[in-house]
Amino acid sequence: MNNPTMAEHFGWKVHPFADTWRPSAPFCSSLDKRITDQALLMLQHGKSFAVTGASGNGKSTLMEHLIATLDQNYYKTLHIHYGGLQRAALLKALAEQLGVETNGRAVPLLVKLQKQIAGLAGGSHPVYPVILVDDAQLLERHSFMDLCSLIVCPPKKTAAASLILVGDDMLEKQIQLAVMRSIRSRLTASFGVQPLDEKESKAFIAHRLQGAKAPTDLFEPEALALLAARCHGNRRDIMNTGTLLVAEAYCRAEKTVSAQLLMSCELLA
């Protein structure tokens, strides 16, 4: 007789900590909700901002959820998933999303993008562009300047687009540098996404279990408390540690993750 699959063993629809699916809405802490509320208001008024915090705190997921809620009849979202692109590659990526021709050298690509973005915001049926750049701490300084030039409409002296820079703590330090003053002046705020507290960590795990249609008692209370304390509120660490723990429970043919299993799991460093 074949052994049951992990899904059959635990009785879930999908693995609760897999990276191959996402809940319909991300888990939001009280701080996350305040950030998204403020960010939405800023976008409505043509403002730009940064979102910073340690890797794994949920910055990208939070901002991707935010732009997904924008009415596409009024907003045009342009998403650069990796800020480490070279300057020319970044402009080309924006051009492809805007449908701007990248061949030909008669008119610089940056100028073409400026005209296209200004046209979107100033047309008879205006659509306001929002540029989201992930891993923005990796942007070249010239790319920062290019992005700032794209969000301004010089003739009207008004905002042509909004810019959202998402990056780790290094981005926050970069923004504060004297050489970045012109860029910093374009950002209305810099929101810091924080780790979850213990209560929020437990709620985050419950959110993942619910989305996966997994047993709500997959983690025994003591194990849940230990897991929350071990990961210090970092969502990615919770996901990775949870993956290892359910794999260990499956190998031991146990239906739940206990505190004893967590403390004896050799997969955990």
MISE-582884 format. One record per residue (C-alpha): x, y, z; chain. Coordinates in pm, 1 decimal, decimal comma, padded with zeros to 6 digits. Each point is the difference from the previous one (the first is absolute). Layout:
<nodes>
NODE; X; Y; Z; chain
NODE; X; Y; Z; A
...
</nodes>
This chain:
<nodes>
NODE; X; Y; Z; chain
NODE; 00000,0; 00000,0; 00000,0; A
NODE; 00133,6; 00341,8; -00097,2; A
NODE; 00066,1; 00250,5; 00273,6; A
NODE; -00242,4; 00295,4; 00006,4; A
NODE; 00115,2; 00326,0; -00151,9; A
NODE; 00069,5; 00291,6; 00231,0; A
NODE; -00332,9; 00156,2; -00101,7; A
NODE; -00181,9; -00325,0; 00079,8; A
NODE; 00186,1; -00042,5; 00327,8; A
NODE; -00083,1; 00346,0; 00133,7; A
NODE; -00327,9; 00047,9; -00186,0; A
NODE; 00075,3; 00334,3; -00161,1; A
NODE; -00079,3; 00136,5; -00344,5; A
NODE; 00346,9; 00149,3; -00058,9; A
NODE; 00316,2; 00021,9; 00206,1; A
NODE; -00058,7; 00290,4; 00241,9; A
NODE; 00359,0; 00128,0; -00029,1; A
NODE; 00057,9; -00058,0; -00372,4; A
NODE; 00117,7; 00291,7; -00212,2; A
NODE; -00201,6; -00124,5; -00299,0; A
NODE; -00324,6; 00162,5; 00115,4; A
NODE; -00114,5; 00304,7; 00192,3; A
NODE; -00310,0; 00068,3; 00207,2; A
NODE; -00256,7; 00220,2; -00174,9; A
NODE; 00104,6; 00278,5; 00237,3; A
NODE; 00328,0; 00019,0; 00192,5; A
NODE; 00015,4; -00004,0; 00377,7; A
NODE; 00016,1; 00358,5; 00123,1; A
NODE; 00111,9; 00109,1; 00343,3; A
NODE; -00147,0; 00317,5; 00149,2; A
NODE; 00308,2; 00190,7; -00122,6; A
NODE; -00037,6; -00151,2; -00348,5; A
NODE; -00358,5; 00126,0; -00015,2; A
NODE; 00103,3; 00350,6; 00103,0; A
NODE; 00273,3; 00000,0; -00264,6; A
NODE; -00231,1; -00115,5; -00279,2; A
NODE; -00269,2; 00251,0; 00099,3; A
NODE; 00251,0; 00285,3; -00003,1; A
NODE; 00164,0; -00124,0; -00320,6; A
NODE; -00333,2; -00012,8; -00181,5; A
NODE; -00079,4; 00357,2; 00102,7; A
NODE; 00340,0; 00112,4; -00123,9; A
NODE; -00050,0; -00163,7; -00339,0; A
NODE; -00337,8; 00171,8; -00031,2; A
NODE; 00179,0; 00333,1; 00040,6; A
NODE; 00291,3; -00072,8; -00234,1; A
NODE; 00257,4; -00064,7; 00272,1; A
NODE; 00299,7; -00234,0; -00002,5; A
NODE; 00147,5; -00194,8; 00289,9; A
NODE; 00239,7; -00272,9; 00109,7; A
NODE; -00071,0; -00318,9; 00193,6; A
NODE; 00296,6; -00143,0; 00188,1; A
NODE; 00076,7; -00275,5; 00247,0; A
NODE; 00197,9; -00318,4; 00049,1; A
NODE; -00024,6; -00275,5; -00260,0; A
NODE; -00290,5; -00231,2; 00072,5; A
NODE; -00220,3; 00255,6; 00178,0; A
NODE; -00261,0; -00002,4; -00277,9; A
NODE; 00068,3; 00334,0; -00174,5; A
NODE; -00033,6; -00124,6; -00357,2; A
NODE; -00311,8; -00206,8; 00071,0; A
NODE; -00161,6; 00298,5; 00170,4; A
NODE; 00070,3; 00238,1; -00289,0; A
NODE; -00097,9; -00254,1; -00265,5; A
NODE; -00331,0; -00037,8; 00179,9; A
NODE; -00038,1; 00377,6; 00010,1; A
NODE; 00047,6; 00050,2; -00373,5; A
NODE; -00225,0; -00299,2; -00071,9; A
NODE; -00284,1; 00186,0; 00173,0; A
NODE; 00039,2; 00311,4; -00217,6; A
NODE; -00276,1; 00059,6; -00253,3; A
NODE; 00161,9; -00073,0; -00337,2; A
NODE; -00241,4; 00246,0; -00162,4; A
NODE; 00187,1; 00278,6; 00175,5; A
NODE; 00346,0; -00140,8; 00072,4; A
NODE; 00268,7; -00157,0; -00216,8; A
NODE; 00238,6; -00208,4; 00209,4; A
NODE; 00356,3; -00056,9; -00118,1; A
NODE; 00183,8; -00261,7; 00205,3; A
NODE; 00377,1; -00038,2; -00003,5; A
NODE; 00059,4; -00319,4; 00198,3; A
NODE; 00377,5; 00042,0; 00032,9; A
NODE; 00173,6; 00331,7; 00054,7; A
NODE; 00338,7; -00148,2; -00086,7; A
NODE; -00062,9; 00046,2; -00372,5; A
NODE; 00249,2; 00222,0; -00177,4; A
NODE; -00125,1; 00345,1; -00092,4; A
NODE; -00076,8; -00082,5; -00364,5; A
NODE; -00169,3; -00328,8; 00092,9; A
NODE; -00222,5; 00171,5; 00255,1; A
NODE; -00118,1; 00258,1; -00253,6; A
NODE; -00062,4; -00274,3; -00253,4; A
NODE; -00206,2; -00197,0; 00254,3; A
NODE; -00216,4; 00307,4; 00061,3; A
NODE; -00031,3; 00059,8; -00373,9; A
NODE; -00121,9; -00354,1; -00060,8; A
NODE; -00270,5; 00037,9; 00263,9; A
NODE; -00107,0; 00331,6; -00152,5; A
NODE; 00011,3; -00123,2; -00359,1; A
NODE; 00271,7; 00249,5; -00093,7; A
NODE; 00225,7; -00083,3; -00295,4; A
NODE; 00354,5; -00064,4; 00122,2; A
NODE; 00171,6; -00008,9; -00340,4; A
NODE; 00141,8; 00307,6; -00167,5; A
NODE; 00234,5; 00261,6; 00141,2; A
NODE; -00149,0; 00319,9; -00141,3; A
NODE; -00180,8; 00058,9; 00328,7; A
NODE; 00149,7; -00126,2; 00328,6; A
NODE; -00209,0; -00268,4; 00168,6; A
NODE; -00026,4; 00207,4; 00317,8; A
NODE; -00160,5; 00283,9; -00197,5; A
NODE; -00243,0; -00243,5; -00163,9; A
NODE; -00100,5; -00128,3; 00342,4; A
NODE; -00044,9; 00351,8; 00134,9; A
NODE; -00233,5; 00086,6; -00286,9; A
NODE; -00195,4; -00323,4; 00033,2; A
NODE; -00051,0; 00038,6; 00374,8; A
NODE; -00094,3; 00365,0; -00032,6; A
NODE; -00248,3; -00098,3; -00271,2; A
NODE; -00163,6; -00263,5; 00217,7; A
NODE; -00058,2; 00238,9; 00286,5; A
NODE; -00102,8; 00291,6; -00220,0; A
NODE; -00226,0; -00167,3; -00257,5; A
NODE; -00376,6; 00030,8; -00041,3; A
NODE; -00040,0; -00317,6; 00205,1; A
NODE; 00292,1; 00038,8; 00243,1; A
NODE; 00166,8; -00307,1; 00143,9; A
NODE; 00245,4; 00068,0; 00278,7; A
NODE; 00322,0; -00205,8; -00013,2; A
NODE; 00139,4; -00156,2; 00317,0; A
NODE; 00356,4; -00133,5; -00024,7; A
NODE; 00088,0; -00268,4; 00256,1; A
NODE; 00367,9; -00098,4; 00029,5; A
NODE; 00093,0; -00298,1; 00216,2; A
NODE; 00354,0; -00048,1; 00138,0; A
NODE; 00039,4; 00373,7; -00053,1; A
NODE; 00315,3; 00006,9; 00213,9; A
NODE; 00174,2; -00150,8; -00305,8; A
NODE; -00091,0; 00284,8; -00236,0; A
NODE; 00282,8; 00191,8; -00163,5; A
NODE; 00006,4; 00367,2; 00095,1; A
NODE; -00071,7; 00099,8; -00362,1; A
NODE; -00303,8; -00230,1; 00007,6; A
NODE; -00126,2; 00180,5; 00309,5; A
NODE; 00029,6; 00326,7; -00191,4; A
NODE; -00173,5; -00147,0; -00305,9; A
NODE; -00292,2; -00116,3; 00210,8; A
NODE; -00031,9; 00342,3; 00161,5; A
NODE; -00007,7; 00162,6; -00343,9; A
NODE; -00284,1; -00231,4; -00105,3; A
NODE; -00231,6; 00094,3; 00285,3; A
NODE; 00002,6; 00373,7; -00073,4; A
NODE; -00175,2; 00187,1; -00279,9; A
NODE; 00223,9; 00310,5; -00042,2; A
NODE; -00234,8; 00209,7; -00218,9; A
NODE; -00284,1; -00025,5; 00250,5; A
NODE; 00227,2; -00030,0; 00305,3; A
NODE; -00222,8; -00279,1; 00127,5; A
NODE; 00044,9; -00369,6; 00076,5; A
NODE; -00012,8; -00219,0; -00310,9; A
NODE; 00030,9; -00326,2; 00195,0; A
NODE; 00064,7; -00139,5; 00346,4; A
NODE; 00307,5; -00198,7; 00096,5; A
NODE; 00008,8; -00274,4; 00264,1; A
NODE; 00350,0; -00111,6; 00100,0; A
NODE; 00009,0; -00328,6; 00193,5; A
NODE; 00327,1; -00110,8; 00156,1; A
NODE; 00185,2; -00121,1; 00305,7; A
NODE; 00153,6; 00212,1; 00274,5; A
NODE; 00281,0; 00099,9; -00237,8; A
NODE; -00253,0; 00195,2; -00208,2; A
NODE; -00092,6; 00207,8; 00302,9; A
NODE; 00368,4; 00081,3; 00055,0; A
NODE; 00047,3; 00086,9; -00367,5; A
NODE; -00292,9; 00239,5; 00002,2; A
NODE; 00156,6; 00191,2; 00288,1; A
NODE; 00330,3; 00061,6; -00182,7; A
NODE; 00075,7; 00358,5; -00101,7; A
NODE; 00044,3; -00100,8; -00365,6; A
NODE; -00355,0; -00139,9; 00005,1; A
NODE; -00160,3; 00324,7; 00115,7; A
NODE; -00171,6; 00067,5; -00333,5; A
NODE; -00146,0; -00351,2; 00005,8; A
NODE; -00098,0; 00018,3; 00366,8; A
NODE; -00187,8; 00323,9; -00068,4; A
NODE; -00227,3; -00188,3; -00243,0; A
NODE; -00106,1; -00247,6; 00269,0; A
NODE; -00276,0; 00110,8; 00232,9; A
NODE; 00072,7; -00274,1; 00252,8; A
NODE; 00208,1; -00306,2; 00074,7; A
NODE; -00206,4; -00272,0; 00166,7; A
NODE; 00181,0; -00257,9; 00210,9; A
NODE; -00153,0; -00349,2; -00001,2; A
NODE; 00070,9; -00170,8; 00332,3; A
NODE; 00021,2; -00366,2; 00112,0; A
NODE; -00315,1; -00154,8; 00143,5; A
NODE; -00043,3; -00028,7; 00373,4; A
NODE; -00078,0; -00339,4; 00156,8; A
NODE; -00377,2; 00038,5; -00026,3; A
NODE; 00025,4; 00112,4; -00362,4; A
NODE; 00238,5; -00284,6; -00082,9; A
NODE; -00256,2; -00250,6; 00123,8; A
NODE; -00271,5; 00177,7; -00197,4; A
NODE; 00220,9; -00008,2; -00311,3; A
NODE; 00038,0; -00378,9; 00032,2; A
NODE; -00375,0; -00038,0; 00051,9; A
NODE; -00055,3; 00210,5; -00314,0; A
NODE; 00222,2; -00231,8; -00203,7; A
NODE; -00172,4; -00311,4; 00139,6; A
NODE; -00341,6; 00141,0; -00080,8; A
NODE; 00101,1; 00090,6; -00355,3; A
NODE; 00138,1; -00351,3; -00054,0; A
NODE; -00308,8; -00161,9; 00153,4; A
NODE; 00232,8; -00174,6; 00241,4; A
NODE; -00093,6; -00122,4; 00350,4; A
NODE; -00013,8; 00294,1; 00239,4; A
NODE; 00170,8; -00210,8; 00267,9; A
NODE; 00297,1; -00096,8; -00220,0; A
NODE; 00226,1; 00172,5; 00254,5; A
NODE; -00051,1; -00073,8; 00366,4; A
NODE; -00018,1; 00318,2; 00215,2; A
NODE; 00344,4; -00045,3; 00156,1; A
NODE; 00157,6; -00062,0; -00339,5; A
NODE; -00174,0; 00305,0; -00141,7; A
NODE; 00145,0; 00217,8; 00275,9; A
NODE; 00349,2; -00142,5; -00055,1; A
NODE; -00022,7; 00051,2; -00375,3; A
NODE; -00109,2; 00362,0; 00043,0; A
NODE; 00283,9; 00067,7; 00244,8; A
NODE; 00260,1; -00175,5; -00216,9; A
NODE; -00079,8; 00201,7; -00314,4; A
NODE; -00019,0; 00342,3; 00169,7; A
NODE; -00296,8; 00104,1; -00210,0; A
NODE; 00170,7; -00041,9; -00337,2; A
NODE; -00262,2; -00136,8; -00239,4; A
NODE; 00245,6; -00169,3; -00232,3; A
NODE; 00169,9; -00174,2; 00293,1; A
NODE; -00340,9; -00116,7; 00122,9; A
NODE; -00078,0; -00139,8; -00345,5; A
NODE; 00334,6; -00179,6; -00029,6; A
NODE; 00001,1; -00136,0; 00354,8; A
NODE; -00362,3; -00110,0; -00031,9; A
NODE; 00090,1; -00189,2; -00318,2; A
NODE; 00274,9; -00193,2; 00177,7; A
NODE; -00218,4; -00078,7; 00300,7; A
NODE; -00292,4; -00144,3; -00195,3; A
NODE; 00248,3; -00203,8; -00206,5; A
NODE; 00142,3; -00141,6; 00323,2; A
NODE; -00348,4; -00077,8; 00133,2; A
NODE; -00083,8; -00176,8; -00326,8; A
NODE; 00316,7; -00211,0; 00018,5; A
NODE; -00087,5; -00097,7; 00358,0; A
NODE; -00359,6; -00078,6; -00104,8; A
NODE; -00127,4; 00256,9; 00250,3; A
NODE; -00311,2; 00205,1; -00072,8; A
NODE; 00105,5; 00308,0; 00195,0; A
NODE; 00316,6; 00198,1; 00072,0; A
NODE; 00075,7; -00017,8; 00369,5; A
NODE; 00247,2; 00195,6; 00210,6; A
NODE; 00205,3; -00318,8; 00043,3; A
NODE; 00015,2; -00046,7; -00378,1; A
NODE; 00113,2; 00359,4; -00049,0; A
NODE; 00275,2; -00026,0; 00258,0; A
NODE; 00124,9; -00335,1; -00131,5; A
NODE; -00026,6; 00076,5; -00373,3; A
NODE; 00344,0; -00052,7; -00150,8; A
NODE; -00097,7; 00194,8; -00314,1; A
NODE; 00004,1; 00325,2; 00195,3; A
NODE; 00337,8; 00169,9; 00029,9; A
</nodes>
